[in-house]
């Protein structure tokens, strides 16, 4: 048998292995030491930051409520981080004159300028930090700055943050710009429908705050988006879902008129939105959709059938459906009916020969009694 020691001196090999093991041991020791030092450094930094935050809270409270005009200026990145955290907590919970005073502190202290500078950094992590910190301040006057930054940005994560910032300060122009960007996006990472929906929730809230007496113009902008065939269907779906989140019930008429032109996916979104709004006009649509060949349409129709006068007829039909999810949705809707209609449906189902309908009704009623 051939051994390595036949070609290399065994004492040299043994010394080399000892030396190599020693180097590895020293390397592990120094890595561990560096880890401990880094932990101590971070803990000391966080402790300093908490002390600064406490000091800034006291100063801001005095400025806002005791009319003391003590100047606050930032000199280091740690001071900027501490002060921005405090100011963000304030602007997120204040309104009116107090909010304007807080924003003035943000400008005068140099926080806004500090993070605007970060937005132009060559390092994408600094850019995203800059935009993220500026978002809660809702800087309407920097609308053009955000739009230009988005057009020139190559990093997808920074693009998403800029889009989020724009949604918080949206007017009609920004709203349509966001729709265009989201429909013809160059962003390389996947955008979830929930994220797009949240963007529209932010945008609609911003528009409603700015134009309290111009709700009709907002409705017209929404209608324009829905009727535009070039707009991505996922964008339309997210926009429709967002309407119930901002309680924009005045949009029900355009949803009702658009329903027959819409694809099944958009019909489902419209039914869900009208159902969450709780508007009785949804029954005009459910009369047809609960018999649809599309099982998802039947499921959503059964879910909101309790809003209709002919709920008994719809729910009996849905409880006898051959799809489990339709039956389950009808069973849950059953719980939202008054005792009179509920008992009437239960009695009719129990007299029927449909074993699956009976099982679903009994399961739902038993579940309801357990949580009662």
N, C-alpha and C positions, 0 to 999 in steps of 0.2 A: 504494500500500500504506500502511495506517494504522499508525503506530508510537506507542509509549508516550510518546516524547519530543515528540510533537505536542501532548500534553496537560499534560506535566510538564516543568519546567525540567531539562535534562539534567545541569547542574552540581549541582542539588539532589539528583537521583536518584543521581548518582555518589557524592556525599558521604554520602548515606544508606546506600548499599551498603557503602562503606568502613567506616562506623561500625558497621554490622550485623556485618560480617566480624570487626572488631576485638573486638566484644562476644563473639562465638562463640569466638574464639581465647582470650580471657581466661577465659571460662567453662571451656573444655577444660583450660586450664592449672591453674585453681584446683581443678577436679575431680581432676586427676592429682595435685596437691599433697596434697589431702585423702586420696586413696587411699594415698599413700606414708606420710603421718602415721598413718593408721589401721593400716597394716601394721606400722609401728614400735611403735605402742601395743600391738597384739595380741601381737607377739613379746616385748615387755618383760613383758607380763602373764603369758604362758606361761612365761617364764624364772623369774619370781617364784613362780609356782605350782609349778614343778618343785623349786625350792629349799625351799618350804614342805612339799611332799610328802616330800622326803628327810628333813627335820627331824622330821615327824610319824611317819614310819616308825621312826626311831631311838627316839623317845620311847615309842611304843607297844610296840616290842620290849623296851625296858627295863622297862616296866610289866608286860608279860605274862610275861617269862622271867627278869628280874633282880629282880623284886619291888620295884622302885622306884616309889613312888606320886607321880610328878610330875604335877601338875594340867595338863590341856590345856583351854584355853578359846578359843572362836572370837570374834573381834570384827568381822571384815569379811566380806563375801560371798566374797572371794577365799580367805580362810582356810577358810571353810565348804566351798567347792568342793574345795580341796586335801585337807582332812581327810576329807571324805565319800568321795572317790576312794580314799584309802588304806584307810579302814575297810571299804568295800565289797569291796575286793580281799582283805581279811582274812576277813570273814564268809563270803565265797564259798568259802573253802578250809579253814575250821576247823570243828571239832566239839567237843562236850563242854564241859568247864570253861573252856577257853581261849576258846571262842566266847562263853560267858556274860560273861567278863571284857571281851571286845571290845565286846559290846553295852552293858555298863556304861559303858565309855569314851564310846560314842556318846551315851548319855543324859547323862552328867555334863558332857561338853564342850559340850552345847547343840545338837549337830547335829540330833537328832530334833526338838527344839522349833523349830529354825530352818526345817526343811523342812515341818513340820506347819503352820506359819504361812503358808508359801507356798501350801499346799493350799487355803487359804481366800481367796487373793488374787482381786481382780476381773479380773485379767489371766489369760486361759486358758493362755498360755505359761508363766507362773509356776506355775500350778496343776499343769500336766502335769509340769513339772520337779520340783516337790515330791513328787508321787506316784511319779515315776520313780526318784528318789533313795531314797525310803523302801522301795521294793519289795524289794531284796536283804536288808534287815534283818528281813523276815518278822515284822512286829509283830502278833502274835496278839491282844494286848490292845486293839488299835485296830480290831478287826473291825467293831464297831458304827459307828465313825467312818467307815470306808470305805463301809459299806452306806448310811448316811445321805447321804454325799457323792455316791454314785452316784445315789440317788433325786432329789437336788436339782440334779444336773449337767445342763446343756443342750448342752455341747460334746461332739461324738461322739468326738473324739480323746482327750479327758480321760476319758470314759466307758470307753474301751477300756483305758486305763492302769489305772484303778481296778479293772476286772474282772480284769486280769492280776494286780494286787496281791492281790486276794481269792483267786485260784486258788493262790497260793503259801502261803496260811495256812488252806486249806480244812479244815473238819471236815464232818460229815454235813449240818449245817444250811446251811453256805455252799455245799456241793456242790449241794444241791437248789435253793438260791437261784440259783446260776449257771445251772443247767439251765432254770429258769423265765425268767430274764433273756434267755438266748440263744434260747429258743423264741419269746418274745413281745417281741423286741427293738424298742426305739425308736431304736436306733442307725442313723443315716442312711447310713453308709458300708458298703461290702461287707465282709463277714467271710469270709475264706477258710476252707475246711475244715481246712487245716493249722494255722491259728491257733487254731481251736476245739479241734482235737485236742491242741495244746500246752497249752491251758488245762486240759483234762481230765487230761493227763499230770501237770501241776503239782499239780492238786487230789488226784489219787489218791496221788501220792507223799507229799503232806502228810498225808493221812488215814492212810496206812499207817505213817508215822513216829509219829503221835500214838496210833494204836490198833493196836499190833503184835499184840495178842492178840484183836482184834475184827474179823478179816478177813471173817468170816461176815456181820457187820452191813454192811460195805462192799459185799459181794456182793448183799445184800438191797436196798440202795439202788440199785445198778446195775439189778437186775431190775425194781424199781419204775419206773425211768425207761423201760426198754425196753417194758414192758407198758402204759405210758400212751399212749393214742392221741392225746392233745393235744400231745405233744412233737413238735417239728419233726424230720423225717426226717434232715436234715443233722446235727442235734445227736446223734441216736442213732448215726448212722454214725461220727461223730468219736469218740464215746465208745467204741464197739466197737473202733475202730482203736487207741485209746490203751491198751487192755488189754494188748496185746503189748509196748508200749513200757515198761511198768512190770513186765513178767513176772508178771502176775496170772493164772497158769495155773489157779488154783482157780475162775476164772469160766467155765471151759470148759463145765461142766454147764448153766448157764443159757443159754449160747449155743447149745448143742446142742438144748435143749428149745424155745428160741424160734425156731429156724431155720424150721420149717414154717409158722409164723404170719407170718414176715417177708416184706416185698416183695423183689423181685429185687435192688434196690440194697443192702438190708441183708443179704441172703444173700451177696452178693459181699464185703461188709465182714467178715462172720462167717468166710467161707472164708479170706480173707487173714489175719485175726487168728489163727485156729486153725493155719493153715499156718506163720506166723511163730513161733508157740509151739512148733511141731513135735510136736503131740500126735497120736497115731495115731488117735484118735476121729474125726478129720476124714474118714477113709475111709468112715465111715457115710454121710456127706453126699455125697462125691464119687461114690459108686456110682450116684447118681441124676442129679447135676448135670452130669456129663460128657456126658450125652446131651440136655441142655436145649436148648430152641429159642433161648434167649438166648446169643449168642456170647460175651459177657463172662463169663457163668457157666462156659461151656465152657473159656474161656481160663484162668481162675483154677483151675478143677478140674485142668486139664492141668499147670499150674505146680507144684501140690503132689501130683501123682499118685505121685511117687517115694516118698512116705511109705507107700503102700498095698501090700498083698500082691499084689493083682492089677494092679500097675503096668504090666506088659507089655500086658495087654488094653486098658487105658485109653489108654496112650500110642500104641499102634498105631492105635486108633480116632481119636485126636486128630491124629496125624500125617497121616491121610488126610482130615481135615476140609476143607470147602470154604472156610473162613475162614483167611486168612494168619496172623492173630494167634494163633489157636488152634494152628496148626501150629508157629509159632515158639516159643510157650510150651511145647509138648510137646518140641520139639527141645532147649530149654534144660534141661528136666527130665531129659532123657535123660542129660545129663552128670553128674547127681547119683546115677545108678544105679550099682551095681557092674558090673564088666566082664562078668560072666556074662550078666546080664539085658540089658545094653546091646547086646552082640554078638548076642544072640538077636533083639532088635527090629530091629537094622540088617539082619540076614540076611533076616528076614521082609519088611521094606520093600523091600529090593533085589530080592526075588523077585516083588513085586507089580507091577501095571501102572500104579500111581499115580505119574506123573512129578513132580508137585509134592511128594509125600511124600519121594521119593528126593532131590530137589534140596535140601529142607530138612535132611534128615539129613546129606547130604554137606557142605552149607554149615556146619552147626553143628560137625561133627567136624573139618572143616578149620580152622575158627576156633579150636577148642579146641587143636589141635595147634600152631597159630601162637603161642599164648600159653603153651604148656607149657614 
